[in-house]
């Protein structure tokens, strides 16, 4: 039973790696993910935010925006896009919203 769980988690990671690889390889184009067209400048920022969140483990939009040097509102919007794509999870911690990767 544990092996099945590990296998499913590995499949999720594989999907995330494929998505990130596409983002990096097609950084000068737009890409269609789940029928949503993303321009290249957002993909670059989206990828940087995702990789930063992986590095920080869990964080809020303010910390991530300061870390990579973009506006907090833009960072929050992109993080919510990543949540909708099921790449990132979020939870409310008092007044702040923390984002994390499972």
Buried (B, 14 or more C-beta within 10 A) or exposed (E): EEEEEEEEEEEEEEEBEEBBEBBEEEEEEEBEBEEEEBEBEBBBBBBBBBBBBEEBEBBBBEBBBEBEEBEBEBBBEBBBBBBEBEBBEBEEEEEEBBBBBE
